[in-house]
């Protein structure tokens, strides 16, 4: 189960092999995940139940922190808090 504090975070650091780390807003991270989901030849089984890339990306944002795009190429994202509570 996801800890509720994760939903209080508005930013994510996203990591792509060979690229600089980026800090994105939650909306930008969702769009970033949708982009990568469109690059998959076949989605992972747990994402096949979603009717849209947006729904699948939201599920990933809520429940995971990495996705294998192809063998040896993984993207990662982690919630970060830019402003202290």
Buried (B, 14 or more C-beta within 10 A) or exposed (E): EEEEEEEEEBBBBBBBEEEEEBEBEBEBBBBBBBEBBEEBEEBEEEBEEBEEBBEBBBBBBEEBEEBEBEEEEEBBBBBEEEEEE
